[in-house]
Amino acid sequence: MHKSLSSVIITTMSNETSTVKHMTPPVLIRVSGNHREMGRQMGVQAAAQVKHSIEDARNLLASTYDSLQLTWAGAEIQARKYLPFAQERYPKIVEELQGIAEGADVPFDDLAVLNAMEAVTMDALHLTKCTSLGVNEQRTANGHILIGHNEDWVPEDEPDMFIIHATPEDEPAFLAMTYGGLLPNIGFNSAGIAQCCDSVYPSDCRIGIPRVILSRAVLAAKTPAEAIRHMLAPLRAAGYNHLLAHESGEMYNVEVSARHFALLYAENGTIVHTNHYLDRTMQQVEDEPDELISTRVRYFRARRLLEQTGQHTTQTMQAILRDHVNYPDSICNHATEDDDPLTREKTITSLLMDLTARQMHVAWGNPCENNYHTYQMDE
């Protein structure tokens, strides 16, 4: 159910930026069946979150009309251009989205906008958001594979975050995080595939399959190669960086744009990515790289923190996700005081996935102020 204001406490950091302290763990939603059925179950159980996220998205477009010149009706028209590409390649995922709309009793067109928001706004939401990192069995004290991710996004979406445990009838089960009416994409599945997504900013965007659709498909993959094929599906609209990990200890950054990609392998049992391209070829299609300063600071900071510990634990990885160097644009992000609604952001949830134990440790909101709660996959 949707959390009311009574379930949170607002605290204040030393420089007067406010931080939400959640008094309850994130809601866990369980769904099963075919894609349409899972979508309906998700929509019914998270109806309040879905409706609130649509309201927030409408308010965001209204508040940025002077710069984007985009109304909600215009966004719906734009989103419809992407839909045929998604329906042709991933009809089951589109059915899942239709199921969410039915279960939550909201227009499908509204969910289409939410799940293509980066595309329809032409990446105007230029947030230097998200930090992803991982260590394999060579670099952990107990031989487990640990993958961390801070999801940095507009603060209005924080109340709508929840965890979903899904048991599809014909695909691997998965445990993932999502918020509002977005399809789940950050998590891991019973085939030992884990994924984190980091926004990047390519200059070759086009009308095609939205990024969220592609990353949702990755959660159905049974092998690393199958996962990568989904990330690189033909006629994709753009791309994320996908930090991909496998239970064997293999870890990759798959940097993607609409027409190009690079596959970067983990070094010394560690891997990091933020929101700029690392591969030199991909840097040639990066839009406005001189604006992406904080993401570079976070990248090098996370790399240093990973490398200076020989054998990591859940606690050492969580400490990195709480780091405040370069505050408020730090790994634990508090950059909510910006007057521009297109660049306001914060860490709305922090995840640490133990891929070996099939566990997800989740801090709702900034991890510096909120405890991690553990969710177990039932295989």
N, C-alpha and C positions, 0 to 999 in steps of 0.2 A: 504494500500500500504506500501511497505517497506520504513522505515525512512532513509533518507540520513544523512550524518554527519552534514549537516547544521541544523538539528533539535535538536542537542544536544550541551551542553556546558560542557567542562571538567573542573572540579574544583579540588582543591588539599587540602587534610586534613593536619593537623599540622605535621604529621610524613611522609608527602610526598607521601602517597598513593592517586591515582587519583580516582575521583568519577564523574560519568556522571550525568549531570543535563538535563533532557528532557524538551524541550520547548513546547511539545504537549502532550495531553493525549494518553493513549494506544488506538489503533484501536479497534473498536467494529465491529464484524462480525456477521451477522444474517443468520441462516440457518434453513431449515425446510424440512419435508418430511420423507421418509424412510432413513435407515442408508446409503445406497449407494448414495442417492441424497444429503443428508447432507454432506457427505464426499466430493462429487464433488464440492458443493458450497463452502465449506471451502477451498479446494485446489485451486479453481479459485481465490477467494478473497485474499488468503494468499500465492499465488504462490511464491512471492519473498522471504517471510519468510521461506517457506518450503525449497526452493532451497538453501538459505543461510545456514540453519541449517544442511543440508546434507554436504555442503562444509566444514563447521566448524567441523563436526564429522569426515569427512575424514582427515582433517588436524590434528585433535587430535590423531587419531590412527597412522598417519604417524609420528608425533612428539614423540610418546611413543613406537615406535616399539622396541627399544632396551630393554625395560622392559617387554612389553606385548607379543612381538613376534607375533603380529596379524596384518595382512594386511586387507584392506577393503574387498577383495575377500574372505579371510578367515572368516571375520565377517559375510558376507552374507551366507556362508556355515553354520556357527554356528546358525544364526538366523532362517534358514530354519528348523532346528531341533525342534524349539519351535512352529512353525506355526501349525502343525497338532493338537496339544493340544488346541490351541486357536480356531481353526476352529471347532473342535468337540463340545466344550463347549459354545463358543460365536461366532457363524458364522456371526451374524449381525454386530458385532464390527469389525470383519475382513473385512467385506464388506465396512464398513465405512472407514477403512484404505485404501482399494482398491480404493474407491471413491476419497480420498484425492490425491492418486497417479495419478489418471486419470485427476482430475481437475487441478493439478499443473504441469502435464506433466513431471512426474519424474518416475523412475523405482520403482515398488512396493518393490523390494528387498532392495532398499535403505531405504525406510520407515520401513521395517521390522527390519533392523538393529537399526535404531533410537529408535524404541519402545521396543527393547530388549537389549539396550546398556548395562545396568547394568548386565544383564545375560551373554552376550557374552564376556564381559571383566572380568567376574568372580569378580565383585565388586572392580576392581582395581581402579576405580574412588572413592577412599576412602576419600570423603569429609565429614567433620563434619557439614553437611548442614541442614538448615531448622529449624525453630522454630514455633510451633503451640500452641495456647492457646485459652481458651474460658471462658466465664462467662454466667451463665443463668439468668433468670429473678429475682432471689433472690439477685443478686449482681450487678444490674444495676439501675441507677437512674430513668429510664423510663420503667422498666419492660421488656425490650427487651433482646434477646439472641444475644450475640456478639461473633464472632469467628475470631481470627486473625492468620495470617500465613505469615512468611517471607520465600520466595523461594530463597534459596542459591544454586547457581550452577556456572558453568564455565562462566566467564564474556562475552565470545564471543557470548553466546546465548541471551544476554540481548536485542539486537536490534530486535529480532524476536518474542518478547512477544506480545500477543494480547488477547482480551476478546471475548468470543463467547456466543451468545444468541441463544440457539437451541430449536426448537419446533418439536420434533419427532412426527410422526403420531400415534404411539401406546405406548408412554412412557411419563412420566412427562417432562415438559419443564425444561431447566436448564440454569444457568448463570455460566460460568466457565472461568478460566484462562488457557492458554496454550502457548507454544512457538514453532515456527518452525513446524516440521512435527509430533510432539507428539500428541497423542490423549488427549483430555481434561479430567482432573480428579479432579482438585481442584476447588470446587465451591459448589453450592447448587441447589436444584431443587424445583419445585412447590409443591411437596409432603411434603416439610418441612424437607428434609434431606440435611445436609451439611457435607462435607468431606475435611479434609486436610491430606496430605500424607507426612510422614517423613521417609527418608531412614534409615534403620537399617541394621545390618551386621551379618546375621546368617551363621553358618558354615555348615548347612545342605542343601545348594542350590542344585538343580537338574534341569534336562531338564523337562520343563512343561509349564504351562500357564504363560506368562510374567506378571510381577507385574502391568505394565501400563494397560494391558487388563483388569485385575481384578478391578483395581481402576476406570477405565472408566465405568465398569458395575455398580458400586455403584451409579453413578449419575442417573441410571434408577430405583433405588429402591423406593418403596412406603412406606416402614416401616423400623424401625431400624433393626429388625430381618432379613428382606430380604437383607438389606445392608450388614450385617455381614456375611450372607451366601455367598454372592459374594466374600468377603474378604477371606473366608476360603474354596473356591472352591477346590474340590479334584484335585490332580495332579498339584497343583500350583508350579511354579518354585522356589519361595522364598516368600518374603513378605515385606510389609511396616509396619510402625505403621500408622494406620488410626485413626485420631481424628474424631470421628463421633458425630454429634450433631443433635438433633431433635427439631422441633418447640415447643414441649411440655416442653423443658428444660432438657431433658435427654441428658447426654454427656458421652462418653466412649473413652478410648484409647484401640484400638484393636491391640495388638502386634502380629505380624505374622511372622513365618518362613515357610519353605517348609513343615514341618511335625508337627509343634507345634503352639499353640497360647495362648494368655492370654487376658482376658477381664477385664479392669480396669475401675472402675466407678469414676466419678467426686467427689471431696471432697469439702464440704462447698460452693457449687455452682461455683467452679473453676476447671479448668483442664489445664494441660501443658504437652507437650512432645517435645523432641528434637530428637537426633539420637542414643540413647543407650536404651537398654531394661531396664525397671523398674521392671518387674516381676522376681522373683528369679528363677523360672523355666526357663524362657526365657533367663536369663543371662547365663545359662549353655550351650546354643548353640550360644552365641555371639562370633564372630571372633575378636581376638585381642582387647579385651576391654581396655587394657592399652594404646592403641593409641587414645581412644575416650575421651580425657580430656576436650577439649573445649566444647563439647556437654554437659558435666556434669555442667560446669560452667554456661552455658547459661540456663540450666534447673533450677538450683537453683536460679539464678538471676530472671528469669521470674516468678517463684513461689513466691518469696519474693515481687516483684512488684505488682503482682495480689492481694496478701493477705493484703498488707498494705493499700489498698484503699477499703473502705467499699462498696461504690456504684459507679460502673464504668460508664463511658460515652464513646462515640466514641473517644473523645479527650484523655482520660486517657489510653485507649487501644492503640491508635496510638503512644502515648508517650513511651509505653513499647516497641513497635516495632522499635522505633528509638534509643533504649538504646545502649550506647557504652562502658559499663563496660567490661573489658577484650579485648578492641580494639587491633588489628583489628578483632579478632575472637569473636566478640560480637554478640548480638541479631541482630543488624544492622551490617551486615558482610561486611568487607572491605579487606579480606585477599587475595589480588590480586598479591602481590609481590613475592609469592613463586616461585622459579625457576622450581619446578616440575610441569609439566602440569596436573598431576593427582591429585594435591592437591590445585591448584589455585581455588579460589571461591570468590563470593560476593553475596550480596542480589540483585537479578535481578528484583524482584518485591515484593511488600508488599501489602497484602490484609487484609481488615477488613470487614467481612460479618455481616450485620444486618439481621439475619434470620427472625426476626419478621416482619420487614419492607420489606423483600425481596430485599435488596439493597447490593451492593458490592462497597466498597470504595477501590480504587486501586492507589498505588503509583508506577510508573514505574521506577525501579532502587532503589537505596538506599533511604529509606523514610526520612532520615535526610536531604537530599538535594532536594527531589522531593515532590510535593504536592499530596494529595489524590484526585482522581476524582471519582464521584459517578455514578454508573450504576444501573438502575432499571430493575427488571424482569417484563415483561409483561405477566401476566397469562391469 
